[in-house]
Amino acid sequence: MKQYIVDITDEALEEMLYLTTQNVKKEWTQRYRNWDLVLSQLVILYGDRINQYL
């Protein structure tokens, strides 16, 4: 099996990190299914400890 050494420029690495960050940001801003149910259960379990983050 051949091994290849890839020389990535700083600019290419910066672009890859930027694009990856954009993809992750899209996923984190989407609403999750049944989130209201999960949130209500967390409030019941943790009460005031979770309310400060809402």
Secondary structure, 3 states (H helix, E strand, C coil): CCCCCCCCCHHHHHHHHHHHHHHHHHHHHCCCCCHHHHHHHHHHHHCHHHHCCC
